[in-house]
Amino acid sequence: MLWIEKHRPKNFNDIYGQKQVINHIKGFAGEKNVPHMLFFGPHGTGKSVTVECLSKELYSDDSGINVSIIPAGTLFRQGKSWLENEERFSHLYQKNESLISNFKHIVKWYASMKPFNAEFKIVVFEDAGELTFDAQAALRRIMERYSRTCRFILIARQQTAIIPAIASRCLPLFFAPLHSEDIISVMNDILRKERVLQGIISDEDLDLIAEISNGDCRKAITYLQIAIENSGEIDPLELTGSETSAVSSSLFSSLMRNDLKKSCEIAEMLMIEYGLSGKEVIKELSKVAKREYNDKRIAIALADSDYILCNAGNEYLQVNALLAKIMAEVFN
C-alpha cells in the first residue's frame, strides 16, 4: 500500500507546516460556521486533506452525506464521456445537453440538497483552476443562490486561476510549501510507524529527500518509500527526473534561438497543461539552469521573479517578463 494513503492525516493535529491556516479552519469548525473558501498553493501542501479533516470535525459520521466533491479537472479535461461513465454522476448526466449545461445541472443538484443534521453542506471543487470562464460564471450565480444552506470550497494551485467574481466571495487561504524541517518530521514519524530499523536510511538521506521534494510532502513520502524499498539507496537524478524538467529544457533551447514567442508558449503550457504555478515554473527553470548553464545572470533573474511573485504579481505576466529578460541579457 502506498504510504501517502496509509499515513494520510486523520485530523488537524496530523497536518504539518500550515499552522496559521489550520488555526483559522479549526476556529470555523469550532463555531460550526464556515465561509466560502479558496485553498490555493502547490502540490503536496495539505489542501485536500484539510477539507477531509474539516468535514470530519463538522459532520462526524455524516460527512459522506454532507460533503460533495466534484473533480473539476477531470470533468473539463475528459468531458461528457467521463460524466456518462462516472457512477456518481450518471443519474444526473443529460446526453443531449452541453458540458456546461451538465456542469450547472450537477452543481445545482448537489447545492440544493438539504443538509443532514446540519445548518449547511459543503461542495468541494478539486482542481478548480481547470474550470472554464463560463463554468466559473455559472458557479458564481449558483453560489449566490444557495449560500444560505451550502458552502463552496475551491482547491486550486493558483489563486489567479479563479475569476475575481468568485475569488471575492471566498476567503483565500494559501498553503505554502513545507519547510525541510517539517518534511523531515513527517518522514521520521512514518519511519517509526513502519518500524523501519535504524541505520537503513541516514539523516543525510532524509535531508536530501526533503531538499529535492521542494516543499511537496506527498512527493517526499513517495521518495522515502522508494528509498526504503531499495534498501536505503537514493539516486537523486532518478527521483527528480520528470517530464516537466524535459519541457523546461526545451524552453531554454527556445530562448537560445531567440524565439521568445515559443518560449512563452512553453511556459504557459507548463502552467496550464501541467498545472504548475508561476513559482513552480521558476523552480523547474532553476533546476535546468543550474544543471546546464550555471550563469549568474540567469540565477539573478530567476530570484527577482520569484520575489515579485511572492508579492502577488500576475503569474503569466511575470514569467513572460522573466523569459524576455533572460533572452535579452544572456542569449542575445
HULIN-V904214 format. One record per residue. OMEGA is omega in whole degrees, 0 to 359 (none if undefined). D_LAST is the distance of its C-alpha to the last C-alpha in whole Angstrom. Layout:
# HULIN-V904214
OMEGA&D_LAST / OMEGA&D_LAST
This chain:
# HULIN-V904214
180&51 / 182&48 / 180&48 / 176&45 / 182&48 / 184&51 / 178&50 / 181&49 / 181&50 / 180&53 / 184&53 / 183&51 / 180&52 / 183&50 / 182&47 / 165&45 / 182&42 / 189&43 / 184&46 / 180&45 / 182&44 / 178&47 / 176&50 / 186&49 / 176&50 / 177&53 / 177&54 / 181&54 / 180&56 / 180&58 / 183&59 / 181&59 / 186&57 / 175&53 / 167&51 / 183&48 / 174&45 / 175&41 / 179&40 / 182&37 / 184&34 / 176&33 / 168&35 / 182&38 / 173&38 / 184&42 / 183&42 / 182&44 / 176&46 / 176&47 / 180&48 / 180&50 / 178&52 / 181&52 / 178&54 / 179&57 / 184&57 / 193&58 / 181&60 / 183&61 / 181&62 / 183&62 / 179&58 / 181&58 / 189&60 / 179&58 / 178&54 / 182&52 / 180&49 / 180&47 / 187&44 / 181&42 / 179&39 / 182&41 / 186&43 / 173&40 / 186&38 / 171&41 / 188&43 / 180&47 / 178&47 / 179&47 / 184&49 / 184&52 / 180&52 / 187&52 / 183&55 / 187&54 / 185&53 / 181&55 / 179&58 / 185&56 / 179&54 / 190&55 / 185&54 / 180&54 / 179&52 / 178&48 / 180&46 / 179&46 / 177&49 / 179&50 / 180&48 / 181&50 / 181&53 / 182&52 / 178&51 / 182&54 / 180&56 / 182&55 / 183&55 / 179&58 / 180&60 / 178&62 / 183&61 / 180&64 / 182&66 / 179&63 / 182&62 / 173&59 / 182&57 / 171&53 / 184&50 / 175&47 / 174&44 / 182&42 / 183&38 / 177&39 / 179&35 / 179&36 / 178&38 / 179&37 / 180&38 / 179&41 / 179&42 / 177&41 / 178&43 / 180&46 / 179&46 / 181&46 / 179&49 / 178&51 / 180&50 / 186&52 / 189&55 / 186&55 / 181&54 / 184&58 / 182&58 / 175&55 / 182&52 / 175&48 / 179&46 / 179&42 / 183&40 / 176&36 / 184&33 / 177&32 / 183&34 / 179&31 / 181&33 / 184&36 / 183&37 / 182&38 / 177&41 / 183&42 / 181&40 / 179&42 / 185&45 / 171&44 / 181&44 / 179&41 / 184&41 / 176&38 / 185&38 / 172&36 / 183&34 / 174&37 / 180&37 / 181&38 / 179&41 / 180&42 / 178&41 / 177&43 / 177&46 / 182&46 / 178&45 / 178&48 / 179&50 / 179&50 / 177&50 / 180&54 / 180&55 / 179&54 / 177&56 / 184&53 / 177&55 / 178&53 / 179&51 / 176&50 / 186&47 / 175&46 / 178&44 / 178&41 / 177&41 / 176&41 / 180&39 / 179&36 / 179&37 / 182&37 / 185&33 / 178&32 / 176&33 / 176&31 / 181&34 / 184&35 / 179&39 / 178&40 / 181&37 / 180&39 / 177&42 / 178&41 / 180&39 / 180&42 / 177&45 / 181&43 / 180&43 / 179&47 / 176&47 / 178&46 / 175&48 / 181&45 / 182&43 / 174&39 / 184&36 / 181&33 / 180&31 / 181&33 / 188&34 / 179&30 / 185&29 / 179&29 / 180&27 / 177&25 / 178&23 / 178&23 / 179&21 / 177&19 / 179&18 / 177&17 / 178&15 / 177&13 / 177&13 / 178&12 / 179&9 / 179&8 / 182&9 / 179&7 / 184&10 / 181&11 / 180&15 / 180&15 / 179&14 / 178&16 / 179&19 / 178&19 / 178&19 / 177&22 / 177&24 / 183&24 / 184&25 / 184&28 / 181&29 / 174&29 / 180&30 / 172&27 / 178&27 / 180&24 / 178&25 / 176&25 / 179&22 / 178&21 / 179&23 / 179&22 / 180&18 / 179&19 / 181&22 / 181&19 / 180&17 / 184&20 / 191&21 / 187&18 / 177&15 / 181&17 / 185&14 / 179&16 / 177&13 / 180&13 / 180&17 / 179&17 / 179&15 / 180&17 / 179&20 / 181&20 / 178&20 / 179&23 / 180&25 / 180&24 / 175&25 / 182&28 / 171&29 / 173&29 / 178&26 / 189&26 / 182&24 / 181&22 / 183&21 / 178&20 / 178&18 / 177&16 / 177&15 / 181&14 / 178&12 / 181&10 / 179&10 / 181&9 / 183&6 / 187&5 / 187&6 / 190&6 / 182&4 / none&0
